[in-house]
Amino acid sequence: MTLMIKSKLFVHRLNRFPAILAGRLVAIRIRVQTLLAVASLTALAVALPSTAAGSPPPNPLADGPTSVARARVAADVLMSSYDPVKAWFPSSWWNSAVALQTIGDYMQRTGDRRYVSQLDNTFEKDKGVFPGGVLSGDPLLGNFTSRAIDDTEWWGLTWVQAYDLTGNHKYLDMAVAIANYVNGYWDTSTCGGGVWWNAERTYKNAVTNGLWIRLTAELHNRIRGDKVWLARSRTAWAWFTGSGMINANGLVNDGLTDACTNNGQTVWSYNQGMAIGGGLELWRATKDPQILATVRRLADAAIGPNALVSNGILTESCDALDQTCDDNGKQFKGIFTRYWTDLVDTTHDQRYAAFLKAQAESIWNDDRDAADRLGTRWSGATSDDHPNVFDWRTQASALSALIGEVPTFTPLESLAATTSPAQSVIMPAASGASAIAVNLGVSATGFFPLQALAVIDAPAGWSVSPRVTTLRLQPHGIANPVSGSIPLKVTVPSLATDGHHMVTANVTAAWLRFSTQADVLVAHKIDFDTGTVDENPWLFDPDGSQSNGVQNRFADGNAHFTYRFPFPADTTSAQVILTIDAEFLVQVSVDNQNWTTVLQETQPVTDGSNKADRTIDLTPYLGAAADGSKPVYLKVSDAFPNDGWGGRVYHVTANIVE
């Protein structure tokens, strides 16, 4: 009897041994991580020189975990512009479809599932009938259809992507409904075939037919036993490749003339990308080698001489320094890289992979600001008259390239970091230091606890506290990254020079690493155009405001935008001058909570006729100095929120007496 009991105890202990061993391995791993990180970062804290003003942190080529982290940071910035009430991205219908599709790509590639509910929110709220001007300039006919056939097709692809991500058949059913609608605009009586660009049947072009090939092939590849959609995709591919829209150099011009010949119009990157993407999906359905050969010809032409590349970087014709891309063109390159990623995954051609990696690295190193916003020119080039533009459309576009750099076998661990505020202003007093609070956010995925350590580097003469610190994170997989934060205090001396100064945080946990920055502007005056990078540090809360270029920031409906003016501690009086028009409501606050109205348009004005320089005396709102400044908040919103012509600011300047 005693022997049986001992035997059972032995077996019980033996069965528990793997769990005990696993627990001990986790404990050992955490200790090793901590010791390694403490040793390396302590040495780094001693050895690191102070960051020169404006100099970026080192950015080595990304490994798999770093690529995941970069994409996560960029995706979070994009989704901060998503409007959960209207369930779209402000003021752009087809662009919203592409942005949501990009978020779906991000979730599918990385395993992050935090934004599935936003996809479904859009599906449920926006599938109905809407009059023109609500979500699109055109009336929406239900099921995401409208007179704009290409817009309709973008939504079809978005819902196929949502089906791939979730497995929910309602998304696939919607894509079928959309495709059935589009099929009504396939017409062999003009140019022998092709889908019309619009319901008025005025133009047959590349993007509409590239979208059609991809959509029909995707439906075939997801509907068991289908023959109808495959036949339509084959027919569309044969018509498209024989239509003449692909010129002798293998580049896709915009469309056909009324005489059914190549119209010679601009070779846009998204037309080239859609042709590549359509061919790839049809090749998966047919395994026809001729289709793949044509796809390779289109791809080689795109990155060949006199095509879509400048110094190795994908460059739209409107990326030139004397031009500005419109809201449509801002997203073209992202569509190209979405299907270029498919090309890399399908062919495993290292030439194509190297090109994709070059785009992602250039975006991250040269086309990103401290707030992790990504611009329209992936080279980072800018000019005074035509500055590099940063908005949600350019964010979605560049995010596609970052997604492409994430390995197809998703890394199980990642570490990312951000700062908030990422861009801020200090206006030093004549004597005494000024200080700002910066929050260092850290996020991670994985299956083991992480002991993250951060070393903070500030410019010479500045101080930051704490300089070296730790943060423990407990991730539980990759579907929902965990996050934590570290409060920092940055102190700036009174003699700090005007200009941008970088505070850099280098975060590591075992073999994972990530660098982020806060861009602190030291300024002794306020003088900036809206819609430019000069405006960003002053823009405390952009809320749902928009900017359509230089000297143009506006807030319609219930949206607003708020500036923070951190006047020096010894300021005795201050006035701000706004160049403003439309239906403005301007309010001032000392604490960003209690507001006083100081300007208001009392008549509905929609033609800019009330544009003027208006002076606001801020002296009554100068409170007690704290951390070397007397901050005042100024908020602009819409005096008539029902008609969509909210306050628009062109220029901001101030007079300060110390």
N, C-alpha and C positions, 0 to 999 in steps of 0.2 A: 504493500500500500504506500509506504514511504517512498519507494523507488518510483512508483507511478506519479506521485505528486512532484518529485524532483524532475522527472522527465517532462511533465507538463510545463513546469516553470522554465525549464531550459528552452523548450519550443517557443513559449511565450516571449522570452527574452530574445531568442533568435529572430522571431517575427518582427520584433520592435527594432532590431538592429539597424535596418535601412533608414527608418525615420530618425533614430538617434544620430546616426552618422550624418544624415542630411542636415539636421539641426546644427550639429557641430561644425559642418562645413560652412554653413551660412555664417555662423558666429566667427569662424576663422577668417572668412572672406571679408567681413565687415572690419575686423581688426586690421587685416592687411591693407585694405583700402584706406582706412583712416591713417595708419602709420605712413604709408607711401605718400598720401596726399599732404599730410602735415609736413613731412620732410621736404617734399618737392616744393610746396608752396611757400614754406618758410624761407627756403633758399631763394625762391623767386622774389619774395617780398624784399629781401635784402639786396638782390642783384639787379632788380628792374630799375632802369633809369626812369625819370619822370617823362610823361608823354609830352612831346612838343605840341604847341597849339595847332589843332586841326589835323594832326597826323593820325591815320587809322591804325588799329591794332594789326598784328601780323595775321594773315589769312592763308594758311597752307591749304593745299587741295583737300577737298572734303573726302573723308572716308564714309562708309555706309551710315553709321550712326549720326555723324555730323550732317549728312544730307537729309536724313529724316528730321533732325532738329531744325535745320534751316527752313525746310518746307513747312514745318509746324508753326514756326514764328511768322512766316509770310502768310499762311492760311488764316491765322488768328487775326492778323491785321486786315486782311480782306473781309473776313466775316464781321469785323467791327462796323462795317458800312452797310451790312444787311438790315433792311427795315422789316421787323417782324410783323408789323401791322399790315402793311401792303404786301408783305411777303416777296419782296424783290430788292434789287439794288437801285437806288434813286435815279429816276429820269431816263431809264434806258431799258427797253423791253427785250430785244434779242441779245443785247450785251448781258442782261441778267441771266438768260438761259445759259450762255457760255460760262459765266462766272460760277453758276451753280454746278454745271457739268465739271468744271475744273475742281471745285470742292469735292465732288463725287470721285474724281480721279485721285485726288489727294487721299481721301479716306480709303479707297480701294488699294492704293499703293503702299500706304503706311500702316494700315490697320486701325488708325484712329477713327472712332465712330461718334465723336461728339456732335457732329453737325447733321446727322441723319434726320433729326426732328425738323430742322430748317428746310430740308428738301421736301419733306412731307407737308410742312406748313404751306409752302408755295404751291404744291400740287393741289391741296384741298381748297385753298383760298382763291387761287387765280385760274381755276379751270372753267369758270363760268363765263357769262356774257358781260362785256363792259363797254360803255360808250367810249368814243375817241377822247383822248386826253387824260384818261384815268391811269392806265398802265402803259398804253401805247398811243402814239399819235393817231393810229387807225383804230376803228372799232374792233373789239375782239369778239369773235363769233361763237366762242365756246370751244372747249377742248384745245385751248392754246392756238387756235387757228385765226387767220386774218387775211386780208388782201395781199399782204406781203408774204409770198410763198417761202422765201428763204428764211424769214423770221420763224415761220411755222415749223420748218424743218429743223431749225436749231433746237426748238423745244422737243421735237421728236427724238433727237439724239440724246437730249438731256434725260428723258424718261427711260430710254434704253439703258443709259448708264446707271440710273437709279435702280432699275431692275437687276442689273448685274451686281450692284452693291448689296441689295437687300433680299433679292429673291421674291419680292412681292409682285404678283402678276398684275396688279392694278396699273403699275407703271408700264409694263409691256403692253397691256391692253390699250392704254392711252397712246403709246407710240404707234400702234396699229391704226387707231382711229385717225391720228394725224396723217399717217402715210396714205390712208384711203382718201383723205381730203386732197392731199397733194397730187395723188395719181390722176385726179380729175383735170389737172393742168398739164399732163403729158399730151403733146399734140404733134402728130406726124404730118399735119397739113402745112406746116411751116418749117422749113429747113430739114424736113424728113424725120423730125422727132425732137426730143428734149422737153424739159419742164419750163414753163413760162416763169419769169421772175416775179410777176405780179398778176393780180386777178384781171387787170385790164389787158393782159397779154400783149405787152408792148416790147418785151426784151427777153432774149434767151442768153443766159450768161453762165460763166464758169461756176460761180459759187453755188447757185441753185442746183445745178446738175451734179456737181461734186457731192453736195449734201445728199442728193437723191440716191446716188450710187451707194454711198456709205449706209444710209438709213435702210434701204431695201436689203442690202447684204447683211446688215446686222439683224434684221428681222428674220431672215432665212436661217441664220446661224443660231437662232434662239427658239425657233418654232419647229418642233419635231414634225418631220414628214412634209415640210413646206416645199412647194414647187413654184407657186405663183410669184412670191417675192424674189426668188432666185432668178426666174425668167425675166422679171422686170429689171433687176440689177444688171444682168448680162446684156440686155438690150440697151440699157442706159450707158453702160461702159463702152459698148461698141459704137454707139452714136457719138458719145463725147470724144473718144479718141480719134474718130473720123470726121469730126465737125469742123476742124481747122482752128479751133481755139488754142491748141498746142502748136506753137510756132516752130520754125525750123531749128531753133536752138534748144528745144525741149522745155521751153518756158510757157506758162499758161497766161495768155492775155485775158482781159476782163470778160469779153463776150463776142457776140456776132453782130454784124451789121444787118440792116433790113434785107440786104441781098444775100444773107447767110454766109458771109465771109468773115474772117478774123478782123476785128475792128482795131487792132493794134493798140488798144488802150493799156493802161498801166499793168505791169506784172506785179500783182499784190501777193504777199507771202501767203495769205490765207487761201487764195485760189490754188496756188501750187501745193499747199499742204493738204487741202481737201482732195485734190486729184490723187495724191500719194495715199491718203487715208482711205479713199473709196476703193482704190485698186487693191490695197492690202486686205481689206475685209472681204472683197470678192474673191481674192486669191485663196483665202482661208476656206471659202465655200467651195471652190472648184479645184484648187491645186493646179491651175492652168499655168505652166511656166511662162507663157507669153505675157500674161498679166503681170507677173512679178518682174519680168524683164522691162516692161514699160514703166513700172513703178521705179525701178532702179535708174532708168534713164531720166525720169522726172527729178529724182533726188540728186543725181549727179549734176544735172543742169542747174538746180537751185543753188548749189554751193560752188559752181564753176565760175570762171571769169565773166565779168560784166553781167552778173545775175543779182543775187539777193544778199551778198556778203561783202562787208567792208572790213579789211584787216582781221578776217576770221570771225567777225561778229555779224549775226543776222541783222540786216538793216533795211527798214522800209524806205521807200522813196521819200515819204514825208518826214523821215528822221533827219533830213538835211538841216544844218544849222540855220538856214534861212527859211525854214518852213516849220509848221506845227501840225501834227496829226489831229484830225477831227476825232470825235468820240468813237466813231466806228474804227478808224485806222489804229487807234490805241490798242485794240485787242487782236489785230491780225497776226502778229508774230506768235502769240500764245497758241493760236489755232494751228499754225504751222508746227510748233514744237510738240503739241499734243500728238500729232500724227507722225512726226519724226521719232518720237519716243516709241510708237508702235513699230516703226521701221527698224529701229535698233533692236527691239525685243524680238522681232520676227526674223531678221536676217543675221543678227549677231555680228554684223560687219563692224570692225573696229574703226574704220574711217568715219562711219556714221556716229558711232559711240563717242569718238573723240570730239566731233563737232558739237554734239549735244552737251558734253561736259564743258566745253569751252564757253558755251552760252551761259550755263548755270554759274560758272566761276566768275565770268565777267559781270553778270548781274549782281552777284553777292558782293564782289570786291569793288566795283566801280559805279554801280547804278542803284545804290541803297543808301538811305540816310540813316541817322541815328535812331529814328523811330521805326526802322525796318520797313519803310515804305519803298517800293520798287518803281523805278521810273520808266518812261516810254522809250528812251534811248539806252539800249543795253550796254553801250560803250561808256555811258555816263557823260557823254558830251553835252555841253550846254552853251547858251549865248544869252546876252542881255535881252535882245529883242524876241528871241524864241527859246525860252528856258526849257530845260528838261522837265517834263510834266509828271507829277505824282498824283494819282487818284486811284479809285477802286478798279477802274478798267485796266490801267497799266499794271496794277497789283495782280489782277487775275491773269493777265497775259504773261508776266514774268514768272508767276508761280508755276505755270505749266513747264517751264524749263527746269525749275528746281525740282519738280516732281519727277521729271525724266532722269535726274541724277540719282534718285533713290533706287537702290538695287531691287531687282524683281523678287528676290528672296528677302523679305523685309527684315532688317536688323531687329533683334529682340530688345535691344537697349538703346537709349538715346538720352542726351542731356542738352537742354537749351537754356538760354538766359536772355532777359530783356531788362530795360530800365524804364522807370516812370517817375517823373516826366523824362522822356528821352530828349526833349529839346526845351530849354528854359532860358530865362534871361536874368542877369544880375546887373543892376545899375549901382555901382559902388558909391558910397558917400565919400566926402572929402577926407574923412578920417574914420578909422575903425574898419573891421572886416565885415563881410556879409556872408550869410550862410543860406543854403537851400537844402531841403530834404529830398533825397532820391531813393526810390524803392527799387531794389534789385530783385527781380522775380526769377525763379529757377523752376524748370519743369523737367520731368523725366518719365521714361517708360522703361519697363523691364520686369523681372521676376524676383529680384533680390533687393534688399534695402541698400540705399546709397548714402554715403557720407560725403556730401558735396562741400568743397572748400573753395573760397573765393579770395583772390588777391585784387585789391582795388588800387589803381594807379592814377594819380592826379598830376596836373602840370606843376612845374617847379614853383615853389613858394606857396602852393595851395596845400590844404590838408583835408583828409577824409577819414572819417571814423565810423566803423572800424576799418582798418586797412586790411587785415586778414581775419576771416571768420568762417564758420562752418554752418551747414544746414543739413539735417537728416531728412531724407525722403524715403517713402515706402511705396514704390510703384506696385501695381497689381496687374501686370500685363501691358498690352499696347493699345487697347481699345479706348482707354480713358486716362491720358497722362495725368500724373499727380503734380502738384505745384506747391511751392512755398515762397516766402519772401524774406528779405533781409533789409531792414531800414538803414540807410546811410545818411550821414551829415557831411556835406561838402562845404568847406569854408574858403572864401575867396578874399585875398588881401585887397586893401583899398587901392593899391597901385597896380592892380592887374590891368594889362593892356586890353584895349578894345579888340573884339574879334571873337572867333569861335575857338573854344578850348574843349578838349576831349577828356572825359573821365572814363577810364577803361576798367572793366571787370573781367578778369580771367577766371573762369570757373572750371574745376575739374572734379571728377569722381572716378578713382581708379584710372582706367585707360580712356575714359570719356573726357572731352574737353569742349569748351565753347567760350567765345569772347563776345562781349557786347559793350556798348558805349552810351554815355549821356553827353550830349552836345550842349555845352553851356556858353551862351552868348554874353560877353561882357560889353555893355553899351552905356554911353553917356547921353544919348539922345534917342528919340523915337521918330522914325521917318521911314515909311515903307509903303510899297504898293501891295495891294492884296493880290492873291493868286500867284505869288512868287515864293521862292524859298526864304526870302527875307521876312515874310509874314509869319512863317511857321513857329519860330520861338515865342512870339507874342500871343499866338492863338492857343489860349488855355483850354478851350472846349469848343471844337468845331461843330459838335452835335450833328444835326442833319443838314448843315449848310452845304453849299456847292460853290465851285469856282470854275468858270468857263474861260480861263485864261487870265492874262495880266490885267490888273485893275478891275477885277470882277469877282466879288464874293457876295453871295446872297443867301437869304434864308426865307423859304416859303412855308406857308401853313403854320404848323406847330413847331417848326425847326427854329434854331437860333445859332448864333456863334458868339463866343465870349473871349475878349482879350484880357490879359492880366498885365498891368503896368506896375512893376515893382519899383516905384520911385525911391530915390535915395533917402536914407534915414533923416538927413538934414534938410529935406525939401520943405519950403514954406508955402509955395503956391504952385499950381499946375493947371494947364489948360490943354485939352486935346482937340484937334481939328480933324473932322471927318469930311471927306468928300463923299457924299451920299445922295441917293435918290430912291424913287419908288415908295412903297408903303411901309416906311420904317417905324419901328418902335425901339428907342434906345434907352437903356436903363443902366444905373450905376450901383455898385455895392462895395462895401468894405470887406465883407466876409464871404461873398459868393452865395449868400443865402437870402439876405434881406435886400430888396431892390427898390430903387427910387427912379421913377420915370423922369428923364431930363430932355428928351426930344420925342415928338410923335407927329407923324403926318396924319392930318385929320380928314383928308380927301382921298378917294381912290385914284391913284396915279399909276398908269401902266405904260407911259411913253417916255419916261426919263425926263420929262419937262421940268421937274423940280430939283434937278441935280444942282448941288451947290456945296460950298465949303461951309460947314457949320461948326462953331466953336462951343465947347462945353467946358465950363469951369468946374474942375475937379477938386479945387481947394477945400470945399466943405467936407469932402469925403476922405481927406488924408487923416488916417487914424494914428494911433501911437505906433512908433517904430518897433519892429520886432525882427531879429536876425539881420539888422542893418538896412531894412527897407520899410517903406510905407505902401503896401500894395493896394491898388484900386482895380476893381473888375468892371468891365464895360461890356454889356450884352446888347446885341442887335437882333431883332426878331421882326415879325410880320404884324403890322397894325390891323390888317384886314385878312385874317388867315384863310378865309374861304375862297379867295379868288386867285391865289398863286402869284402875287407880285410883291413879295416881301422885301424888306430893306436890302439895298445893295450898296456896298462900300467899295470905293475905288482906291482911296489913299488915306493913310493915317499919319499924322505928325503931332508933335506936342511942344509946348513951351513950359520949361521948368525953371523955377527960381529956388536956389539953395541958400 
